[in-house]
Amino acid sequence: MRTIGVGRYLRTLLVWLIAGWAMAGCAAQRADGPLRLAVWPANLEDHVWEPAQTPVSPPAEPPHEQEVEDRAERPSDDPGKPWHIDLAMRGSYTKLGSTAQQLDRRLDLPLMLDVFHVFDEPYTPLDRRTDLGLTTWYVGAGRQESEYVVWTWYIGGGMGQDLNHQRFFNFSLEVDFRYGYYYTGVTAEIYPWRVPQTDAGMDWTGRLRASRPFLLAGFETGYVSAEGEGDYKMGRVLVYHDEQKIRDWLAGIIVGAGWSFPLSERWSVNLMGDYTFHFYRPEEYNGWNWITAIRYTF
């Protein structure tokens, strides 16, 4: 038997290892990409292995300034729910049924004492109502909930007095009235043909055409303070004296209609008329109201 030397055996093993390493490198090269011939570097120390670099796409360019401006000027699909504030004057024509009965009964005696009829009948809240002088002011704030509904919460009030001081020689007649009404409530405006819409370049004819009617409904609560006092004197002698005070809390339902006239994109005028149905003493406090409101929409 022929014996293989150790040195020859080691050289043969080294050749096979180098051949196997080369074949493995070729197989890996086929899997990654096109076949490349592997060249053994002359000097392993001078060779630097660098990982394969994948191509990187260039960064996206920022949008042009014109495109940014176009996006900023582009109107939103959802305009939101615009808010508004109101400043309004309200005139009232209240029944005052109980007040009329009280005045007729209480003024009869001092007027009967004026046998020569030298004094005029005193000016009373009934006369002020007839002269459309029962006016109040209110401020309100609200929001447009849809194209058909706008709600407003408001708070307001008013005070007044009627003083009657008459004198004839040594006789005098004094009849004074002081009253005030303070209230708050909420109303809903229902536009069957949508809320008025205006454009910046619209003329007055177009704004008039853009005006719309609406129905009005709401709830109101308030406080009434009224005082009346009458004196009839002969010299320093008090012949007749009478006084009365009223303190009432009220609550009622409002039903009416109105018309909205746009003045510009932000300003408008609402003309309204309603009737108030009070739960307490309706024969005294029920009545008509007419309102002129200036509205600013944000």
CORDABEL-V592686 format. One record per pair of residues at least 24 apart in sequence whose ideal C-beta (glycine too) atoms are under 10 Angstrom apart, sorted by the first residue. I is the first residue (numbers start at 1). J is the second residue. D is the distance in whole Angstrom. If there is no record, write none. Layout:
BEGIN
i->I j->J d->D
i->I j->J d->D
END
This chain:
BEGIN
i->79 j->144 d->10
i->80 j->143 d->10
i->80 j->144 d->9
i->80 j->298 d->10
i->81 j->143 d->5
i->81 j->144 d->6
i->81 j->145 d->6
i->81 j->146 d->8
i->81 j->150 d->10
i->82 j->142 d->10
i->82 j->143 d->7
i->82 j->144 d->5
i->82 j->150 d->9
i->82 j->195 d->9
i->82 j->266 d->10
i->82 j->297 d->5
i->82 j->298 d->6
i->83 j->141 d->7
i->83 j->142 d->7
i->83 j->143 d->5
i->83 j->144 d->8
i->83 j->296 d->10
i->83 j->297 d->7
i->83 j->298 d->5
i->84 j->140 d->8
i->84 j->141 d->7
i->84 j->142 d->6
i->84 j->143 d->7
i->84 j->144 d->7
i->84 j->150 d->8
i->84 j->152 d->8
i->84 j->266 d->9
i->84 j->268 d->9
i->84 j->293 d->10
i->84 j->295 d->5
i->84 j->296 d->6
i->84 j->297 d->4
i->84 j->298 d->7
i->85 j->139 d->7
i->85 j->140 d->7
i->85 j->141 d->5
i->85 j->142 d->8
i->85 j->152 d->9
i->85 j->294 d->9
i->85 j->295 d->7
i->85 j->296 d->5
i->85 j->297 d->9
i->85 j->298 d->8
i->86 j->138 d->8
i->86 j->139 d->7
i->86 j->140 d->4
i->86 j->141 d->7
i->86 j->142 d->7
i->86 j->152 d->6
i->86 j->153 d->10
i->86 j->154 d->7
i->86 j->156 d->10
i->86 j->268 d->10
i->86 j->270 d->8
i->86 j->291 d->9
i->86 j->293 d->5
i->86 j->294 d->7
i->86 j->295 d->5
i->86 j->296 d->8
i->87 j->137 d->8
i->87 j->138 d->8
i->87 j->139 d->6
i->87 j->140 d->8
i->87 j->154 d->10
i->87 j->156 d->10
i->87 j->292 d->10
i->87 j->293 d->7
i->87 j->294 d->5
i->87 j->295 d->8
i->87 j->296 d->8
i->88 j->136 d->9
i->88 j->137 d->7
i->88 j->138 d->5
i->88 j->139 d->8
i->88 j->140 d->7
i->88 j->152 d->9
i->88 j->154 d->7
i->88 j->156 d->8
i->88 j->269 d->10
i->88 j->270 d->8
i->88 j->272 d->8
i->88 j->291 d->5
i->88 j->292 d->6
i->88 j->293 d->4
i->88 j->294 d->7
i->88 j->295 d->9
i->89 j->135 d->6
i->89 j->136 d->8
i->89 j->137 d->6
i->89 j->138 d->8
i->89 j->156 d->9
i->89 j->158 d->9
i->89 j->290 d->9
i->89 j->291 d->7
i->89 j->292 d->5
i->89 j->293 d->8
i->89 j->294 d->9
i->90 j->134 d->9
i->90 j->135 d->7
i->90 j->136 d->5
i->90 j->137 d->7
i->90 j->138 d->7
i->90 j->154 d->9
i->90 j->156 d->7
i->90 j->158 d->8
i->90 j->183 d->9
i->90 j->272 d->9
i->90 j->274 d->9
i->90 j->289 d->6
i->90 j->290 d->7
i->90 j->291 d->5
i->90 j->292 d->8
i->90 j->293 d->9
i->91 j->129 d->10
i->91 j->132 d->6
i->91 j->133 d->8
i->91 j->134 d->7
i->91 j->135 d->5
i->91 j->136 d->8
i->91 j->288 d->9
i->91 j->289 d->7
i->91 j->290 d->5
i->91 j->291 d->8
i->91 j->292 d->9
i->92 j->129 d->8
i->92 j->132 d->9
i->92 j->133 d->10
i->92 j->134 d->5
i->92 j->135 d->7
i->92 j->136 d->7
i->92 j->158 d->9
i->92 j->181 d->8
i->92 j->276 d->8
i->92 j->285 d->10
i->92 j->287 d->6
i->92 j->288 d->7
i->92 j->289 d->5
i->92 j->290 d->8
i->92 j->291 d->10
i->93 j->129 d->6
i->93 j->130 d->9
i->93 j->132 d->7
i->93 j->134 d->7
i->93 j->275 d->10
i->93 j->287 d->5
i->93 j->288 d->5
i->93 j->289 d->8
i->93 j->290 d->8
i->94 j->125 d->9
i->94 j->129 d->6
i->94 j->134 d->6
i->94 j->181 d->9
i->94 j->276 d->9
i->94 j->278 d->9
i->94 j->284 d->7
i->94 j->285 d->6
i->94 j->286 d->7
i->94 j->287 d->4
i->94 j->288 d->8
i->94 j->289 d->9
i->95 j->129 d->9
i->95 j->278 d->10
i->95 j->281 d->9
i->95 j->282 d->8
i->95 j->283 d->6
i->95 j->284 d->6
i->95 j->285 d->7
i->95 j->286 d->5
i->95 j->287 d->5
i->95 j->288 d->10
i->96 j->124 d->9
i->96 j->125 d->6
i->96 j->126 d->6
i->96 j->128 d->10
i->96 j->129 d->6
i->96 j->134 d->9
i->96 j->283 d->9
i->96 j->284 d->6
i->96 j->285 d->8
i->96 j->286 d->10
i->96 j->287 d->8
i->97 j->281 d->9
i->97 j->282 d->9
i->97 j->283 d->4
i->97 j->284 d->6
i->97 j->285 d->9
i->97 j->286 d->9
i->98 j->246 d->9
i->98 j->281 d->7
i->98 j->283 d->6
i->98 j->284 d->4
i->98 j->285 d->9
i->99 j->124 d->8
i->99 j->125 d->6
i->99 j->126 d->7
i->99 j->129 d->9
i->99 j->177 d->10
i->99 j->179 d->10
i->99 j->226 d->8
i->99 j->228 d->9
i->99 j->244 d->10
i->99 j->246 d->9
i->99 j->284 d->7
i->100 j->124 d->9
i->100 j->125 d->9
i->100 j->126 d->6
i->100 j->129 d->10
i->100 j->283 d->10
i->100 j->284 d->9
i->101 j->283 d->10
i->101 j->284 d->10
i->102 j->228 d->8
i->102 j->242 d->10
i->102 j->244 d->7
i->102 j->246 d->9
i->103 j->175 d->9
i->103 j->177 d->9
i->103 j->228 d->8
i->103 j->230 d->10
i->103 j->244 d->10
i->105 j->242 d->10
i->106 j->175 d->9
i->106 j->228 d->8
i->106 j->230 d->7
i->106 j->240 d->10
i->106 j->242 d->5
i->106 j->243 d->9
i->106 j->244 d->7
i->107 j->173 d->10
i->107 j->175 d->7
i->107 j->228 d->10
i->107 j->230 d->7
i->107 j->242 d->9
i->109 j->230 d->9
i->109 j->232 d->8
i->109 j->239 d->9
i->109 j->240 d->6
i->109 j->242 d->8
i->110 j->173 d->6
i->110 j->174 d->10
i->110 j->175 d->8
i->110 j->230 d->6
i->110 j->231 d->8
i->110 j->232 d->4
i->110 j->239 d->8
i->110 j->240 d->5
i->110 j->241 d->9
i->110 j->242 d->8
i->111 j->173 d->9
i->111 j->175 d->10
i->111 j->232 d->9
i->112 j->232 d->10
i->112 j->240 d->10
i->113 j->171 d->9
i->113 j->173 d->9
i->113 j->232 d->6
i->113 j->234 d->9
i->113 j->239 d->6
i->113 j->240 d->7
i->114 j->166 d->9
i->114 j->168 d->9
i->114 j->171 d->8
i->114 j->173 d->7
i->114 j->232 d->8
i->116 j->168 d->8
i->116 j->171 d->9
i->118 j->166 d->8
i->118 j->167 d->10
i->118 j->168 d->4
i->118 j->169 d->9
i->118 j->171 d->7
i->118 j->173 d->9
i->119 j->164 d->9
i->119 j->166 d->5
i->119 j->167 d->9
i->119 j->168 d->7
i->119 j->171 d->8
i->119 j->172 d->9
i->119 j->173 d->5
i->119 j->175 d->10
i->119 j->232 d->9
i->120 j->164 d->8
i->120 j->166 d->7
i->120 j->173 d->9
i->121 j->164 d->9
i->121 j->173 d->10
i->121 j->175 d->9
i->122 j->162 d->8
i->122 j->163 d->9
i->122 j->164 d->4
i->122 j->165 d->10
i->122 j->166 d->8
i->122 j->173 d->7
i->122 j->174 d->9
i->122 j->175 d->4
i->122 j->176 d->9
i->122 j->177 d->8
i->122 j->228 d->10
i->122 j->230 d->8
i->123 j->162 d->5
i->123 j->163 d->8
i->123 j->164 d->6
i->123 j->175 d->8
i->123 j->177 d->8
i->124 j->162 d->6
i->124 j->164 d->9
i->124 j->175 d->8
i->124 j->177 d->6
i->124 j->228 d->8
i->125 j->160 d->8
i->125 j->161 d->10
i->125 j->162 d->7
i->125 j->177 d->6
i->125 j->179 d->6
i->125 j->226 d->8
i->125 j->228 d->8
i->127 j->162 d->8
i->128 j->160 d->7
i->128 j->161 d->10
i->128 j->162 d->6
i->128 j->177 d->8
i->128 j->179 d->9
i->129 j->287 d->9
i->132 j->290 d->9
i->133 j->160 d->7
i->133 j->162 d->9
i->134 j->158 d->8
i->134 j->160 d->8
i->134 j->179 d->9
i->134 j->181 d->8
i->134 j->287 d->9
i->134 j->289 d->9
i->135 j->160 d->8
i->135 j->290 d->10
i->136 j->160 d->9
i->136 j->180 d->9
i->136 j->181 d->6
i->136 j->182 d->9
i->136 j->183 d->8
i->136 j->222 d->10
i->136 j->289 d->9
i->136 j->291 d->10
i->138 j->182 d->10
i->138 j->183 d->8
i->138 j->184 d->8
i->138 j->185 d->9
i->138 j->291 d->9
i->138 j->293 d->9
i->139 j->293 d->10
i->140 j->184 d->10
i->140 j->185 d->9
i->140 j->186 d->9
i->140 j->187 d->8
i->140 j->293 d->8
i->140 j->295 d->9
i->142 j->186 d->8
i->142 j->187 d->8
i->142 j->188 d->9
i->142 j->189 d->9
i->142 j->295 d->9
i->142 j->297 d->10
i->143 j->297 d->10
i->143 j->298 d->9
i->144 j->189 d->9
i->144 j->191 d->10
i->144 j->195 d->6
i->144 j->297 d->8
i->145 j->188 d->9
i->146 j->191 d->9
i->146 j->194 d->9
i->146 j->195 d->8
i->147 j->191 d->8
i->147 j->193 d->10
i->147 j->194 d->5
i->147 j->195 d->6
i->147 j->197 d->9
i->148 j->189 d->9
i->148 j->190 d->6
i->148 j->191 d->5
i->148 j->192 d->7
i->148 j->193 d->9
i->148 j->194 d->6
i->148 j->195 d->7
i->148 j->214 d->9
i->149 j->188 d->6
i->149 j->189 d->7
i->149 j->190 d->6
i->149 j->191 d->7
i->149 j->195 d->9
i->149 j->214 d->9
i->150 j->187 d->9
i->150 j->188 d->7
i->150 j->189 d->4
i->150 j->190 d->8
i->150 j->191 d->7
i->150 j->195 d->6
i->150 j->214 d->8
i->150 j->260 d->9
i->150 j->270 d->10
i->150 j->295 d->9
i->150 j->297 d->10
i->151 j->186 d->6
i->151 j->187 d->7
i->151 j->188 d->5
i->151 j->189 d->7
i->151 j->190 d->10
i->151 j->218 d->9
i->152 j->185 d->9
i->152 j->186 d->7
i->152 j->187 d->5
i->152 j->188 d->8
i->152 j->189 d->7
i->152 j->216 d->10
i->152 j->218 d->8
i->152 j->270 d->9
i->152 j->293 d->9
i->152 j->295 d->9
i->153 j->184 d->8
i->153 j->185 d->8
i->153 j->186 d->5
i->153 j->187 d->8
i->153 j->218 d->10
i->154 j->183 d->8
i->154 j->184 d->7
i->154 j->185 d->6
i->154 j->186 d->7
i->154 j->187 d->7
i->154 j->218 d->9
i->154 j->220 d->9
i->154 j->291 d->10
i->154 j->293 d->9
i->155 j->182 d->8
i->155 j->183 d->7
i->155 j->184 d->4
i->155 j->185 d->8
i->155 j->222 d->10
i->156 j->181 d->9
i->156 j->182 d->8
i->156 j->183 d->6
i->156 j->184 d->8
i->156 j->185 d->9
i->156 j->222 d->9
i->157 j->181 d->6
i->157 j->182 d->4
i->157 j->183 d->6
i->157 j->184 d->9
i->157 j->222 d->8
i->157 j->223 d->9
i->158 j->182 d->8
i->158 j->183 d->9
i->159 j->225 d->9
i->160 j->226 d->10
i->161 j->227 d->9
i->162 j->228 d->9
i->164 j->230 d->9
i->165 j->231 d->10
i->167 j->233 d->9
i->169 j->234 d->10
i->169 j->235 d->10
i->170 j->233 d->9
i->170 j->234 d->6
i->170 j->235 d->5
i->170 j->236 d->9
i->170 j->237 d->10
i->171 j->232 d->8
i->171 j->233 d->7
i->171 j->234 d->6
i->171 j->235 d->8
i->171 j->239 d->9
i->172 j->231 d->8
i->172 j->232 d->8
i->172 j->233 d->5
i->172 j->234 d->8
i->172 j->235 d->9
i->172 j->236 d->10
i->172 j->239 d->10
i->173 j->230 d->8
i->173 j->231 d->8
i->173 j->232 d->6
i->173 j->233 d->8
i->173 j->239 d->10
i->173 j->240 d->9
i->174 j->229 d->8
i->174 j->230 d->7
i->174 j->231 d->5
i->174 j->232 d->8
i->174 j->233 d->8
i->174 j->241 d->10
i->175 j->228 d->8
i->175 j->229 d->7
i->175 j->230 d->4
i->175 j->231 d->8
i->175 j->232 d->9
i->175 j->242 d->9
i->176 j->227 d->8
i->176 j->228 d->7
i->176 j->229 d->5
i->176 j->230 d->8
i->176 j->231 d->9
i->176 j->243 d->9
i->177 j->226 d->7
i->177 j->227 d->7
i->177 j->228 d->5
i->177 j->229 d->8
i->177 j->230 d->9
i->177 j->244 d->10
i->178 j->225 d->8
i->178 j->226 d->7
i->178 j->227 d->5
i->178 j->228 d->8
i->178 j->229 d->9
i->178 j->245 d->10
i->179 j->224 d->7
i->179 j->225 d->7
i->179 j->226 d->4
i->179 j->227 d->7
i->179 j->228 d->9
i->179 j->246 d->8
i->180 j->223 d->8
i->180 j->224 d->8
i->180 j->225 d->5
i->180 j->226 d->8
i->180 j->227 d->10
i->181 j->222 d->6
i->181 j->223 d->7
i->181 j->224 d->5
i->181 j->225 d->8
i->181 j->226 d->9
i->181 j->248 d->10
i->181 j->250 d->9
i->181 j->285 d->9
i->182 j->221 d->10
i->182 j->222 d->6
i->182 j->223 d->5
i->182 j->224 d->8
i->182 j->225 d->8
i->183 j->220 d->6
i->183 j->221 d->7
i->183 j->222 d->3
i->183 j->223 d->7
i->183 j->224 d->9
i->183 j->250 d->8
i->183 j->251 d->10
i->183 j->252 d->10
i->183 j->276 d->10
i->184 j->219 d->10
i->184 j->220 d->7
i->184 j->221 d->6
i->184 j->222 d->7
i->184 j->223 d->10
i->185 j->218 d->6
i->185 j->219 d->6
i->185 j->220 d->3
i->185 j->221 d->7
i->185 j->222 d->8
i->185 j->251 d->9
i->185 j->252 d->9
i->185 j->253 d->10
i->185 j->254 d->7
i->185 j->276 d->9
i->186 j->217 d->10
i->186 j->218 d->6
i->186 j->219 d->6
i->186 j->220 d->8
i->186 j->254 d->9
i->187 j->216 d->6
i->187 j->217 d->7
i->187 j->218 d->3
i->187 j->219 d->8
i->187 j->220 d->8
i->187 j->254 d->6
i->187 j->256 d->9
i->187 j->258 d->10
i->187 j->272 d->9
i->187 j->274 d->8
i->187 j->291 d->10
i->188 j->214 d->9
i->188 j->215 d->9
i->188 j->216 d->7
i->188 j->217 d->5
i->188 j->218 d->6
i->188 j->219 d->10
i->188 j->254 d->10
i->189 j->213 d->10
i->189 j->214 d->5
i->189 j->215 d->7
i->189 j->216 d->6
i->189 j->217 d->9
i->189 j->218 d->9
i->189 j->256 d->10
i->189 j->257 d->10
i->189 j->258 d->7
i->189 j->260 d->8
i->189 j->270 d->8
i->189 j->272 d->9
i->190 j->214 d->6
i->190 j->215 d->4
i->190 j->216 d->8
i->190 j->217 d->7
i->190 j->257 d->10
i->191 j->215 d->8
i->191 j->258 d->10
i->191 j->260 d->8
i->195 j->260 d->8
i->195 j->262 d->10
i->195 j->268 d->10
i->195 j->297 d->10
i->196 j->259 d->10
i->196 j->260 d->5
i->196 j->261 d->8
i->196 j->262 d->5
i->196 j->268 d->7
i->197 j->262 d->8
i->197 j->265 d->9
i->198 j->262 d->5
i->198 j->263 d->9
i->198 j->264 d->7
i->198 j->265 d->5
i->198 j->266 d->9
i->198 j->267 d->10
i->198 j->268 d->8
i->199 j->265 d->8
i->200 j->264 d->8
i->200 j->265 d->6
i->202 j->262 d->8
i->202 j->264 d->9
i->202 j->265 d->9
i->204 j->263 d->9
i->206 j->262 d->9
i->207 j->261 d->7
i->207 j->262 d->5
i->207 j->263 d->7
i->207 j->264 d->8
i->207 j->268 d->9
i->208 j->261 d->7
i->208 j->262 d->9
i->210 j->260 d->9
i->210 j->261 d->9
i->210 j->262 d->6
i->210 j->268 d->10
i->211 j->259 d->6
i->211 j->260 d->6
i->211 j->261 d->5
i->211 j->262 d->7
i->211 j->268 d->9
i->211 j->269 d->9
i->211 j->271 d->10
i->212 j->258 d->10
i->212 j->259 d->7
i->212 j->260 d->6
i->212 j->261 d->9
i->212 j->262 d->9
i->213 j->257 d->7
i->213 j->258 d->7
i->213 j->259 d->5
i->213 j->260 d->8
i->213 j->271 d->10
i->214 j->256 d->10
i->214 j->257 d->7
i->214 j->258 d->5
i->214 j->259 d->7
i->214 j->260 d->6
i->214 j->270 d->8
i->214 j->272 d->9
i->215 j->255 d->9
i->215 j->256 d->8
i->215 j->257 d->6
i->215 j->258 d->8
i->216 j->254 d->7
i->216 j->255 d->7
i->216 j->256 d->4
i->216 j->257 d->6
i->216 j->258 d->6
i->216 j->270 d->9
i->216 j->272 d->6
i->216 j->273 d->8
i->216 j->274 d->6
i->216 j->291 d->9
i->217 j->253 d->8
i->217 j->254 d->7
i->217 j->255 d->6
i->217 j->256 d->8
i->217 j->257 d->10
i->217 j->274 d->9
i->218 j->252 d->9
i->218 j->253 d->7
i->218 j->254 d->4
i->218 j->255 d->8
i->218 j->256 d->9
i->218 j->274 d->8
i->218 j->276 d->9
i->219 j->251 d->8
i->219 j->252 d->8
i->219 j->253 d->6
i->219 j->254 d->7
i->220 j->250 d->8
i->220 j->251 d->7
i->220 j->252 d->6
i->220 j->253 d->8
i->220 j->254 d->6
i->220 j->274 d->10
i->220 j->276 d->7
i->220 j->278 d->9
i->220 j->289 d->10
i->221 j->249 d->7
i->221 j->250 d->6
i->221 j->251 d->4
i->221 j->252 d->8
i->221 j->278 d->10
i->221 j->279 d->10
i->222 j->248 d->9
i->222 j->249 d->8
i->222 j->250 d->5
i->222 j->251 d->8
i->222 j->252 d->8
i->222 j->276 d->10
i->222 j->278 d->9
i->222 j->285 d->9
i->223 j->247 d->8
i->223 j->248 d->7
i->223 j->249 d->6
i->223 j->250 d->7
i->224 j->248 d->4
i->224 j->249 d->8
i->224 j->250 d->6
i->224 j->280 d->10
i->224 j->281 d->9
i->224 j->284 d->9
i->224 j->285 d->7
i->246 j->281 d->10
i->246 j->284 d->9
i->248 j->278 d->10
i->248 j->280 d->7
i->248 j->281 d->7
i->248 j->284 d->8
i->248 j->285 d->8
i->249 j->280 d->7
i->250 j->276 d->9
i->250 j->278 d->6
i->250 j->279 d->8
i->250 j->280 d->6
i->250 j->281 d->8
i->250 j->284 d->9
i->250 j->285 d->6
i->251 j->278 d->7
i->251 j->279 d->5
i->251 j->280 d->7
i->252 j->276 d->5
i->252 j->277 d->5
i->252 j->278 d->4
i->252 j->279 d->6
i->252 j->280 d->8
i->252 j->282 d->8
i->252 j->285 d->7
i->252 j->286 d->8
i->253 j->277 d->5
i->253 j->278 d->8
i->253 j->279 d->8
i->254 j->289 d->8
i->256 j->288 d->9
i->256 j->289 d->8
i->256 j->290 d->9
i->256 j->291 d->9
i->258 j->290 d->10
i->258 j->291 d->8
i->258 j->293 d->9
i->260 j->293 d->9
i->260 j->295 d->8
i->261 j->295 d->10
i->262 j->295 d->9
i->262 j->297 d->9
i->263 j->294 d->9
i->263 j->295 d->9
i->264 j->296 d->10
i->264 j->297 d->10
i->265 j->297 d->8
i->266 j->295 d->9
i->266 j->296 d->6
i->266 j->297 d->5
i->266 j->298 d->8
i->267 j->294 d->7
i->267 j->295 d->7
i->267 j->296 d->6
i->267 j->297 d->8
i->268 j->293 d->9
i->268 j->294 d->8
i->268 j->295 d->5
i->268 j->296 d->8
i->268 j->297 d->7
i->269 j->293 d->7
i->269 j->294 d->6
i->269 j->295 d->7
i->270 j->294 d->8
i->270 j->295 d->6
END
